Amino acid sequence: MKRLIYIVAAFFLINLAYGQSSVLDEYILQGLESNLAIKQNQMALKSAQHALKVAKGMYLPSVTTQARYSYAQGGRTIDFPIGDLLNPVYSSLNDMLVAQGGEAQFPMVGNEQINFLREHEYEAKISLSQPIYYPSIAINKRIEEQKLFMSEIELEQYKRELTFQIKEAYYNYMKALQYYDLIQKTKEVVNENHRVTRKLMENDMVTLDAVLRAKSEISKIELYETDAVKSTEMSKSYFNFLLNRNLNEEIIISSQADVFKSPEIEVLTGSALDRREELKLLEHQIMIMDNVADLSTAEMLPNLVFAVDYGIQGEEFTIDSESDFIIGSFVLTWDLFSGNTNRNKRKQAIIEKQKVQYRKEEAGNQIKLEVKQDIYEVNQQVKNLKLAETRSSEVAEVYRIIEKRYRLGEAQLIELLDARNNMTEAESQVILTRYDYLVSIARLEKSSNSSLVL
């Protein structure tokens, strides 16, 4: 029977713990789906995807159409002395025909003046071009691929940051809410103290100044209450802002466990160096600089393109064998000299690559330092929480004793108020330290890019 009770109790505790953790996890999933900054990063990712498609499209042939109708006057001309060439011949032939008793059959021809520009001209054509050898196309494609990877990594980086922000905002809201509950309990205590003090004055056990002092404590707690309400509302609004919800929407409250995996600096540092997005981004930047250097080299190589034009041309729009044409070409371009600009671009890209390598090394050292600081912060918060809980229980016991003595008229009001202030301050310190500990755990999870949940 006892074993059955233990099993049921264990099952209940497991479900309770799961329910507590799943509330915050559900909020995190909601934030990752609806946060506006996340949506902006998703749009940047889609833009990078289309940029890669543009780079890939450079491999394919391009087809364009063009139609032109032109009217021209003037321009250069060429004089063709056809009359001077043919008329002596025609004249001799006519004389021979007349001498034989015939008639002249060859007319005299005038000289011609031919314009280079047609007065009326119509042209319509379809042009197709296909890169045959174009090294820069492949390199641009690799650069866009790296940019796409970087957009994906940046999205993951912001998701990690947003996860921490949601956890921190949730803990801050719970901290503000529990502090407000503490103020309410303290308010009940000071009201009771005021009531007891009035009774003692009615029995001539204290004077009026004690009643007024007890009354002033109520005003002080009401002032704290105002600040607590403000903190609660603002922390709730910020949490809902991160989730892109109505700022006044209610938040489900669940208690959070105070026990997590023991942070080991070597394990978490290794995880951070392997998984942090900052280092991955810098690695892809180094690859991009390599490709930029290769691109500068490729621009010094020849490019070969095959082109075909088919269309119709003439003074009138007609489609027949005399007006259509087709032209096929292999176009070779080679930038033989451009002031060594490409060589200098390559050297510049190599220098930029070295800068990024130094930046990556520096970022790795910063990450190690960040993880170490966060681990020490977690360990310090663990100690602070234990000390705060011990002090809170001790101060609460002191207040209980003095409050009992005060009711019997054996203690002064100043002792009671001092004990009550100490108790409130100690309980608020427990609340503050507990959620600072949870925030430090979330911050360590962010810096190490790993989970500490048991």
C-alpha positions as CSV (number, residue, x, y, z in Angstrom):
1,M,0.0,0.0,0.0
2,K,2.8,2.4,0.9
3,R,4.6,1.6,-2.3
4,L,1.4,2.5,-4.3
5,I,1.2,5.8,-2.4
6,Y,4.8,6.6,-3.3
7,I,4.2,5.7,-6.9
8,V,1.2,8.0,-7.1
9,A,3.0,10.8,-5.3
10,A,6.0,10.5,-7.7
11,F,3.7,10.5,-10.7
12,F,2.0,13.6,-9.4
13,L,5.2,15.4,-8.8
14,I,6.5,14.5,-12.3
15,N,3.4,15.8,-14.0
16,L,3.5,18.9,-11.8
17,A,7.1,19.6,-12.8
18,Y,6.3,18.9,-16.4
19,G,3.4,21.3,-16.3
20,Q,5.5,24.0,-14.7
21,S,8.2,23.8,-17.3
22,S,5.9,23.4,-20.2
23,V,4.1,26.7,-19.5
24,L,7.2,28.7,-20.1
25,D,8.3,26.5,-23.0
26,E,4.9,27.1,-24.6
27,Y,5.4,30.8,-24.2
28,I,8.8,30.6,-25.8
29,L,7.4,28.7,-28.8
30,Q,4.6,31.3,-29.1
31,G,7.2,34.1,-29.1
32,L,9.4,32.3,-31.7
33,E,6.3,32.1,-34.0
34,S,4.8,35.6,-33.5
35,N,7.6,38.0,-32.5
36,L,7.9,40.8,-35.1
37,A,11.7,40.9,-35.0
38,I,11.7,37.2,-35.8
39,K,9.4,37.8,-38.8
40,Q,11.8,40.5,-40.0
41,N,14.7,38.0,-39.9
42,Q,12.5,35.5,-41.7
43,M,11.9,38.0,-44.4
44,A,15.7,38.6,-44.7
45,L,16.2,34.8,-45.0
46,K,13.6,34.7,-47.9
47,S,15.3,37.6,-49.6
48,A,18.7,35.7,-49.4
49,Q,17.0,32.7,-50.9
50,H,15.8,34.7,-53.9
51,A,19.2,36.3,-54.3
52,L,20.7,32.8,-54.6
53,K,18.1,31.9,-57.2
54,V,19.2,35.1,-59.1
55,A,22.8,33.9,-59.0
56,K,21.8,30.4,-60.2
57,G,19.8,32.0,-63.0
58,M,22.9,33.4,-64.6
59,Y,23.8,29.9,-65.8
60,L,20.7,29.8,-68.0
61,P,20.3,31.5,-71.4
62,S,18.7,34.8,-71.6
63,V,16.1,35.6,-74.4
64,T,15.1,39.1,-75.3
65,T,12.9,40.6,-78.0
66,Q,13.3,44.0,-79.6
67,A,11.3,45.9,-82.2
68,R,12.2,49.1,-83.9
69,Y,10.7,51.4,-86.4
70,S,12.8,54.4,-87.5
71,Y,12.4,57.4,-89.8
72,A,15.5,59.3,-90.9
73,Q,16.5,62.3,-92.9
74,G,19.9,63.6,-93.9
75,G,23.1,61.9,-92.7
76,R,26.0,60.7,-94.7
77,T,25.7,59.9,-98.4
78,I,27.8,58.1,-101.1
79,D,27.9,59.3,-104.7
80,F,27.7,56.4,-107.2
81,P,28.6,57.6,-110.8
82,I,26.6,54.9,-112.5
83,G,25.6,57.3,-115.3
84,D,29.2,58.3,-116.1
85,L,30.0,54.6,-116.2
86,L,27.2,53.2,-118.3
87,N,26.1,56.1,-120.5
88,P,29.1,55.9,-122.9
89,V,28.5,52.1,-123.3
90,Y,24.8,52.6,-123.8
91,S,25.5,55.4,-126.4
92,S,27.8,53.1,-128.4
93,L,25.3,50.3,-128.3
94,N,22.5,52.6,-129.5
95,D,24.7,53.9,-132.4
96,M,25.3,50.4,-133.5
97,L,21.6,49.5,-133.4
98,V,20.7,52.6,-135.4
99,A,23.5,51.9,-138.0
100,Q,22.0,48.4,-138.5
101,G,18.6,50.0,-139.2
102,G,17.2,49.4,-135.7
103,E,16.1,51.6,-132.9
104,A,18.0,52.8,-129.8
105,Q,17.0,50.6,-126.8
106,F,19.4,51.7,-124.0
107,P,18.3,54.8,-122.0
108,M,20.7,57.2,-120.5
109,V,21.2,56.7,-116.8
110,G,21.8,59.5,-114.2
111,N,24.3,59.3,-111.4
112,E,23.0,58.1,-108.0
113,Q,23.4,59.6,-104.5
114,I,22.8,56.9,-101.9
115,N,22.0,57.7,-98.2
116,F,23.6,55.6,-95.5
117,L,20.4,55.9,-93.5
118,R,17.1,54.5,-94.8
119,E,14.3,57.0,-94.7
120,H,12.0,54.3,-93.4
121,E,13.2,51.1,-91.6
122,Y,11.6,48.4,-89.5
123,E,13.4,45.8,-87.5
124,A,12.1,43.1,-85.1
125,K,14.3,40.4,-83.6
126,I,14.7,37.8,-80.9
127,S,18.1,37.6,-79.2
128,L,19.4,34.6,-77.2
129,S,22.7,34.6,-75.3
130,Q,24.2,31.7,-73.4
131,P,27.4,32.0,-71.3
132,I,29.9,29.4,-72.3
133,Y,32.8,30.3,-70.1
134,Y,32.1,32.8,-67.4
135,P,34.0,32.1,-64.2
136,S,32.5,34.9,-62.1
137,I,29.0,33.3,-62.3
138,A,30.0,30.3,-60.3
139,I,31.9,32.4,-57.8
140,N,28.9,34.8,-57.3
141,K,26.7,31.7,-56.8
142,R,29.0,30.5,-54.0
143,I,29.0,34.0,-52.4
144,E,25.2,34.1,-52.4
145,E,25.1,30.6,-50.8
146,Q,27.3,31.8,-48.0
147,K,25.0,34.8,-47.5
148,L,22.0,32.5,-47.3
149,F,23.8,30.4,-44.7
150,M,24.5,33.5,-42.8
151,S,20.9,34.6,-42.9
152,E,19.8,31.2,-41.5
153,I,22.5,31.5,-38.7
154,E,21.4,35.1,-37.9
155,L,17.8,33.9,-37.5
156,E,19.0,31.1,-35.1
157,Q,21.0,33.7,-33.2
158,Y,18.1,36.0,-32.7
159,K,15.9,33.0,-31.7
160,R,18.5,32.2,-29.0
161,E,18.5,35.8,-27.8
162,L,14.7,36.0,-27.9
163,T,14.4,32.8,-25.8
164,F,16.5,34.4,-23.1
165,Q,14.6,37.6,-23.3
166,I,11.3,35.8,-22.8
167,K,12.6,33.8,-19.9
168,E,14.0,36.9,-18.3
169,A,10.8,38.8,-18.8
170,Y,8.7,35.9,-17.4
171,Y,10.9,35.7,-14.3
172,N,10.8,39.4,-13.8
173,Y,7.0,39.4,-14.0
174,M,6.8,36.6,-11.4
175,K,9.3,38.4,-9.2
176,A,7.2,41.6,-9.4
177,L,4.0,39.6,-8.8
178,Q,5.5,37.8,-5.7
179,Y,6.8,41.1,-4.4
180,Y,3.3,42.6,-4.8
181,D,1.9,39.6,-2.8
182,L,4.5,40.2,-0.2
183,I,3.5,43.9,0.1
184,Q,-0.1,42.8,0.5
185,K,0.8,40.4,3.3
186,T,2.9,43.1,4.9
187,K,0.0,45.5,4.6
188,E,-2.1,43.1,6.6
189,V,0.6,43.0,9.2
190,V,0.9,46.7,9.6
191,N,-2.8,47.2,9.7
192,E,-3.0,44.6,12.5
193,N,-0.1,46.4,14.3
194,H,-2.0,49.6,14.0
195,R,-5.1,48.0,15.4
196,V,-3.2,46.4,18.3
197,T,-1.4,49.8,19.0
198,R,-4.8,51.5,19.3
199,K,-6.0,48.9,21.7
200,L,-2.8,49.3,23.8
201,M,-3.4,53.1,23.8
202,E,-6.9,52.6,25.0
203,N,-5.5,50.6,27.9
204,D,-2.9,53.3,28.6
205,M,-0.1,51.0,27.7
206,V,1.3,53.2,24.9
207,T,1.0,56.9,23.9
208,L,-0.5,58.6,20.9
209,D,2.9,58.9,19.1
210,A,3.0,55.0,18.9
211,V,-0.4,55.0,17.1
212,L,0.7,57.7,14.7
213,R,3.9,55.8,14.1
214,A,2.0,52.7,13.3
215,K,-0.3,54.7,11.0
216,S,2.7,56.1,9.1
217,E,3.9,52.5,8.5
218,I,0.6,51.9,6.6
219,S,1.3,54.9,4.4
220,K,4.8,53.7,3.7
221,I,3.5,50.3,2.7
222,E,0.9,51.8,0.5
223,L,3.7,53.7,-1.3
224,Y,5.5,50.5,-1.8
225,E,2.3,49.0,-3.1
226,T,2.1,51.7,-5.8
227,D,5.6,50.9,-7.0
228,A,4.8,47.2,-6.9
229,V,1.7,47.7,-9.1
230,K,3.7,49.7,-11.6
231,S,6.5,47.1,-11.8
232,T,4.0,44.3,-12.2
233,E,2.1,46.0,-15.0
234,M,5.2,47.1,-16.9
235,S,6.8,43.6,-16.6
236,K,3.6,42.0,-17.9
237,S,3.4,44.5,-20.8
238,Y,7.0,43.8,-21.8
239,F,6.5,40.1,-21.7
240,N,3.4,40.4,-23.9
241,F,5.3,42.7,-26.2
242,L,7.9,40.0,-26.8
243,L,5.1,37.6,-27.7
244,N,3.4,40.2,-30.0
245,R,0.2,39.9,-27.9
246,N,-2.1,42.5,-26.3
247,L,-0.1,44.2,-23.6
248,N,-2.8,43.6,-21.0
249,E,-3.2,39.9,-21.8
250,E,-3.0,37.7,-18.7
251,I,0.0,35.5,-18.1
252,I,-0.2,32.0,-16.8
253,I,1.8,31.6,-13.6
254,S,3.8,28.5,-12.7
255,S,6.4,28.0,-10.1
256,Q,9.9,27.3,-11.4
257,A,12.3,24.7,-10.1
258,D,15.4,26.0,-8.3
259,V,17.6,23.0,-9.2
260,F,19.4,22.6,-12.5
261,K,22.4,20.8,-13.9
262,S,25.7,21.6,-12.2
263,P,27.5,24.0,-14.6
264,E,30.9,22.6,-15.7
265,I,33.1,25.3,-17.3
266,E,34.9,23.0,-19.7
267,V,31.7,21.4,-21.0
268,L,29.8,24.6,-21.4
269,T,32.8,26.5,-22.9
270,G,33.2,23.7,-25.4
271,S,29.5,23.8,-26.2
272,A,29.7,27.5,-26.7
273,L,32.7,27.4,-29.1
274,D,31.0,24.7,-31.1
275,R,27.5,26.1,-31.3
276,R,27.6,29.9,-30.9
277,E,26.3,31.6,-34.0
278,E,28.7,34.5,-33.8
279,L,31.7,32.1,-34.6
280,K,29.7,30.4,-37.4
281,L,28.9,33.8,-39.0
282,L,32.6,34.8,-38.9
283,E,33.6,31.5,-40.5
284,H,31.2,32.2,-43.4
285,Q,32.6,35.7,-43.7
286,I,36.0,34.2,-44.1
287,M,34.7,32.0,-46.9
288,I,33.1,35.0,-48.6
289,M,36.4,36.8,-48.5
290,D,38.0,33.8,-50.2
291,N,35.4,33.9,-52.9
292,V,35.8,37.7,-53.3
293,A,39.5,37.1,-53.9
294,D,38.7,34.4,-56.4
295,L,36.2,36.8,-58.1
296,S,38.9,39.4,-58.6
297,T,41.1,36.7,-60.2
298,A,38.2,35.5,-62.4
299,E,37.7,39.1,-63.7
300,M,41.1,38.9,-65.2
301,L,40.2,35.8,-67.3
302,P,38.4,35.8,-70.7
303,N,34.6,35.4,-70.9
304,L,33.0,33.6,-73.8
305,V,29.3,34.0,-74.7
306,F,27.3,32.4,-77.5
307,A,24.7,34.7,-79.0
308,V,22.0,34.2,-81.7
309,D,19.8,36.9,-83.3
310,Y,16.8,36.1,-85.5
311,G,14.4,38.7,-86.9
312,I,13.0,40.6,-89.9
313,Q,14.3,43.9,-91.3
314,G,13.3,46.2,-94.2
315,E,11.7,49.4,-95.2
316,E,8.2,47.8,-94.8
317,F,6.9,45.3,-92.3
318,T,6.9,42.1,-94.3
319,I,7.6,38.5,-93.4
320,D,9.3,36.6,-96.2
321,S,12.6,35.0,-97.2
322,E,14.0,38.4,-98.3
323,S,13.3,40.2,-95.0
324,D,14.2,37.8,-92.3
325,F,17.8,37.2,-91.1
326,I,19.7,35.1,-88.5
327,I,23.0,35.9,-87.0
328,G,25.0,33.5,-84.7
329,S,28.1,34.8,-82.8
330,F,30.7,33.7,-80.3
331,V,31.6,36.8,-78.3
332,L,34.9,36.7,-76.5
333,T,35.7,39.5,-74.0
334,W,39.0,39.8,-72.1
335,D,40.0,42.7,-69.9
336,L,43.7,42.8,-70.7
337,F,44.6,45.8,-68.6
338,S,42.6,48.0,-66.2
339,G,45.1,49.7,-64.0
340,N,45.7,46.6,-61.9
341,T,42.4,47.2,-60.2
342,N,41.5,43.5,-60.0
343,R,44.9,42.6,-58.5
344,N,44.4,45.3,-55.9
345,K,40.9,44.1,-55.2
346,R,42.3,40.6,-54.6
347,K,44.9,41.9,-52.1
348,Q,42.2,43.9,-50.4
349,A,40.0,40.8,-50.0
350,I,42.9,38.9,-48.5
351,I,43.5,41.6,-46.0
352,E,39.8,41.7,-45.1
353,K,39.9,37.9,-44.6
354,Q,42.8,38.3,-42.1
355,K,40.8,41.0,-40.2
356,V,37.9,38.6,-39.9
357,Q,40.2,35.8,-38.7
358,Y,41.5,38.0,-36.0
359,R,37.9,39.0,-35.1
360,K,36.9,35.4,-34.9
361,E,39.8,34.6,-32.5
362,E,38.8,37.6,-30.4
363,A,35.1,36.5,-30.4
364,G,36.2,33.0,-29.2
365,N,38.1,34.6,-26.3
366,Q,35.1,36.8,-25.5
367,I,32.8,33.8,-25.5
368,K,35.1,31.9,-23.1
369,L,35.1,34.9,-20.8
370,E,31.3,35.3,-21.0
371,V,30.7,31.7,-20.2
372,K,33.1,31.8,-17.2
373,Q,31.4,35.0,-15.9
374,D,28.0,33.5,-16.2
375,I,29.1,30.3,-14.4
376,Y,30.5,32.3,-11.5
377,E,27.3,34.3,-11.4
378,V,25.2,31.2,-11.2
379,N,27.3,29.8,-8.4
380,Q,27.2,33.1,-6.6
381,Q,23.4,33.3,-6.9
382,V,23.1,29.7,-5.5
383,K,25.0,30.8,-2.4
384,N,23.0,34.1,-2.2
385,L,19.7,32.2,-2.4
386,K,20.7,29.8,0.4
387,L,21.8,32.7,2.7
388,A,18.7,34.7,1.9
389,E,16.4,31.8,2.8
390,T,18.3,31.1,6.0
391,R,18.2,34.8,7.0
392,S,14.5,35.0,6.1
393,S,13.5,32.1,8.4
394,E,15.6,33.5,11.2
395,V,14.2,37.0,10.9
396,A,10.7,35.7,10.7
397,E,11.2,33.8,14.0
398,V,12.6,37.0,15.6
399,Y,9.5,38.9,14.4
400,R,7.2,36.3,15.8
401,I,8.8,36.5,19.2
402,I,8.8,40.3,19.3
403,E,5.3,40.5,18.0
404,K,4.1,38.2,20.8
405,R,6.0,40.3,23.4
406,Y,4.5,43.5,22.0
407,R,1.0,42.2,22.4
408,L,1.8,41.5,26.0
409,G,3.2,45.0,26.4
410,E,6.7,43.8,27.0
411,A,8.3,45.2,23.9
412,Q,8.5,48.7,22.4
413,L,6.8,49.6,19.1
414,I,10.1,50.6,17.6
415,E,11.4,47.0,18.2
416,L,8.3,45.6,16.5
417,L,8.6,47.9,13.5
418,D,12.3,47.2,13.2
419,A,11.6,43.4,13.3
420,R,8.8,43.8,10.8
421,N,11.0,45.8,8.4
422,N,13.7,43.2,8.7
423,M,11.3,40.4,7.9
424,T,9.9,42.2,4.9
425,E,13.3,43.1,3.6
426,A,14.5,39.5,4.1
427,E,11.5,38.0,2.3
428,S,11.9,40.5,-0.6
429,Q,15.6,39.5,-0.8
430,V,14.6,35.9,-1.1
431,I,12.2,36.7,-4.0
432,L,14.8,38.9,-5.7
433,T,17.6,36.3,-5.3
434,R,15.5,33.4,-6.4
435,Y,14.6,35.0,-9.7
436,D,18.0,36.5,-10.2
437,Y,19.2,32.9,-9.9
438,L,16.8,31.8,-12.6
439,V,17.8,34.7,-14.8
440,S,21.5,33.8,-14.3
441,I,20.7,30.2,-15.4
442,A,18.9,31.5,-18.5
443,R,21.8,33.8,-19.3
444,L,24.3,30.9,-18.9
445,E,22.1,28.8,-21.2
446,K,22.2,31.6,-23.7
447,S,26.0,32.2,-23.5
448,S,26.8,28.4,-23.7
449,N,24.0,27.7,-26.2
450,S,23.0,24.6,-24.2
451,S,20.3,23.5,-21.8
452,L,20.7,23.2,-18.0
453,V,17.3,21.8,-17.4
454,L,17.4,18.5,-15.5
